[in-house]
């Protein structure tokens, strides 16, 4: 069912899915890929895990999809954490959900946000990350001319601070400049495969600064004693297996890592048998710990 809830004065749009049978049921809140909206990857996983007996809430973060917030299609790391907090509060208000059995599932960029959120949110009892991006500035700094990137993006922000328009670039492009360039992201977002009436092929240029400065990996150091599951493809050129391994290494028990024989990051978005394998691994872990 379509629902709305408030997060710090911003109205967020979500889809609440209810499993069969009498409740209250354990519940899951979802956060997903960079630029993604709720009826794409998060919606697919929410639907599949609802079949496993969980109340699920997939929603559009502020600035994205049908949710409020400005500037449109801007990545707001702290705002996303506020949104997740409000989503948990919403679930705890629903009679169908067991407010003491709530987990968070993050996919792609949402894996890092879910990890950091769960680490500092006692109401969340378990974390699961699927094809997760566990961003931290140390890794970003090693893969680029970091100071030059900060300077370029700082100029963008200064122009906006002085009253200029919000600057955008394509989210995906098969060729040329984009936040996520190349054939693989385009084959999902730029085609009917990931089509959504609520998704637009643009993102603020300043969002790139947020991606290279946010530290979501730190959540691994603080999550304990909450259980953690990491599900990841063996080859992933957008969310590195090395990042998943580092997150797993920094976590304390109880924890589990499951490797899926996927060769492309977006295999875990919608392709079989990879989605089924990820869902089965997640449902099995949740049955043990939630």
N, C-alpha and C positions, 0 to 999 in steps of 0.2 A: 504494500500500500504506500502511496505517496504521502510523505509527512514533511512538516517544516519544524525547525526548532531554532532557538536563539543562541548565539555565541557572542557575548560582549556587545550586544546591540546589532549584530549582523544576522540576518535571517539566512539559515542554511537549508537547502533542499535535500531530502533523502528518500530512500526506499527502505521501508521496514518489511522484512519477510518473516513469516511465522511458520514454524514446522507444524506437522500434524500432531494431534494428541493434546491432552490436557497439560497445561503448564503449572507453575512457571518453568521455563526452560533455561539452560545456560545460554549466554548471549555473546555475540561477537560484533565488534565495530571494525570497519575497514578503512584503510587509507592506501592510495594507489600511486600509479606512475606519474611522473612529471608531465604536466599538461592534461592528464587524464580526467575524465568525468565519470560519474557513478554508473552509467549504463554501459561502460566498456569493460575493462578488466575486473574491477572491483565487483561489478554487478554479476559477472559470470561466477566468480568464486563465492560470492554471497549466496547466489542461487544454489550452487552445488552443496555448500555447507549447511544451508537450511534443510536440505534433504537429509542431512546427517543428524538432524535434531536440534539445531541451534537457531535461536532468534538472531537475525543478522540485520545490521544497519550499514548500508553503503550510502554515502552522501557526497555532495559536491562541496569541496572546501571553499572558503571565502575567496572571492575574485574569480571563481571558475564555474562553468556550467550554469545552472539555474540559481545558484546561491548569490547573495548580495556581496557587496564589497568592491572597493576601488583601490587602485586602478584595475581594470579588467585584465584577466589572464596574467596576473603578477604573482610570482612565488613569494610567499610570506611565511618563513619558517616558524617564527614565534606564533603567528596567527594560526598556523595549522595545529600546533600543540594546544592552543586554546580551543580550537574546533573539536579536537579529540576529547578534551575534558568535557565540553558541553555535550558531546555525543554520548559519553558514558553517563552523564547526569540524566540525559533523556531516557536512555535504556533503563536506568534504575527507577524511573517514574512509571514504567509500563508494567501492568500486572502480568503480562505474558512472559516477562523476563525475570530470571533469578538475579537480583541485584548483587548477590555475593558470589556469583559465578560469571564474571565478565572477562573476556579475553580480547586482545587486539591483534589483528592480522594486517601486515603491511606487505605490499607487493611493489617491486621495483623501488623507486625513490621512497615510497611509503614504508618500505622495510626499515629504513633508517629512522624515519619519524616515529614509527610504531615502537621501535626499540627505545629511543630516547624518552618517549612519552611513558611507556610502561615502567621504565626505570625509576621515575619520580612520581608515580601515580599508584598508591596502595590499593585503590579500588579495582585495578586491573590485576588479574590473578595469573595470566599466562600471556606470553608473546610468541607469535609465529611470523617469520619473515620468509617470503617466497621471491626468489630472483632479486634479492634485496640490494639496494645501493646504500652502503653504510658510509656516507660521505664524512670526510674529515679534511681539514686544511693541509695536514702533513702530506697526505697522499696526493692531493691536488697540486700542491707546490712542486712535487717531484716530477710531475708530468707536463709542465708548461713553464713559460716565462711568467712567473706568478706576479711579480711586481708590475710588469708591463700590462698584464691583464687587469690588475687592480686600477692602474692609472687610466686605462682606456674606459673602463666602466665607471670610474669616478668622474670622468668628463661627461659621460651620459647623465649621471645623476646631478652634476652641477648645472647642466643646461636645463634640466627639469626644475631644479631648485630655483632657478632664475625666471621661472614662468614659462619655459618652453613646453611643448607637448610631450606626453609620454611617448617614448620611442619603442617601436616594436620590430621584431624580425620574425620570419616564419618559424613555426615550431619544428616542421620537418620539410625537407626538400631532397629529392633524389639527386639533384646536382645543385651546387652553389651554397650560399650561406644559409644556415639554419641553426636553431638551438640544438637540434638533433639531426645532423646531416647524414646523408647516405641512404642506400637502398633499404636497409633493414627497418629503420623506424618508418620510412615512407611506406613500406609495404603493409604496415599495419594502419597507421594514422591517415595516410594519404590515399587510401583506397576504400572500397566498400567493406573491407574486412573489419575495420574499426570504426565504421561510420556511425556518427551520432549527431542528431540535430542540435545538441548542446555543446559540441566541440567546435572550435574555430582554429584554423591553422595560423596562429600567431601567439606570441608570448612577449612580455616586456623584455627589452634588452637588459634592463637592470636585474632581471631574474637570474641572469648568469652569475652576477656577483654573489647572490644568495647561495647558489649551488657550490661555489668554490670557497666560501667562507664558513658555511655551517658545519658544526661538529656534531653529527648524530652518532658516530661511532662510540663516543664517550658513554652512551647508555649501556654498553656492554659491561662497563666497569661498575655499574651501580644497580643492575637489574636484580641480582641475587637478593632474596631467596626465591624469586619468582622463576618458574620454569621457562626455558627458551627453546624454540625449534627454529632451525635454519634449513630451508629447502633451496637448493641452488643447482643450476645447470653446470655440467662439467666444463663447457666452453661458453663464455659470455663476454663479448667484447665491450659491452656497455656497463654492466655491473659485475665487476671482476670476481672470479672465484677466489682470488687472493684476499679481497675485501671480506668475503664471507668467512674465509678461514681465519682472518684476523679477529673478526667479531666473535667467532666461536671460541677461539683461544682465550680471549679476554673475559668471556662469560664464566661464571661459576656453575657448578651443578645445582639443580638438574638441568641438563642440556642435551640436545641431540642435533646432529647435522645429517641431512639426507641429500645425497647427490643424485641428480636426475641426468640421464644420458641425453641431454638436449645440447644442440650445437649452436643455437641462436637464442639470444635473450628473449625475443618475442615468441619463441616456442612455448614458453610458460605463460604467455598471455591468453592463448586460445587454441593451441594445437594439441592434438592427441597423438600418442597416449600420455603426453607430458602433463597436461592439466589433471587428468584422472590420477596419475601417480602423485602429483603434488597434493591433491585433495585427500587422497587416501592416507598419505603420510601425516597431513595436518589433522585429519579427523582422528586418526589413531593416537596421536600425541595428546590431543584435546581430551579424548576419553580417559586417558591416564591422569591428566592434571587439572581438568576443569570440571 
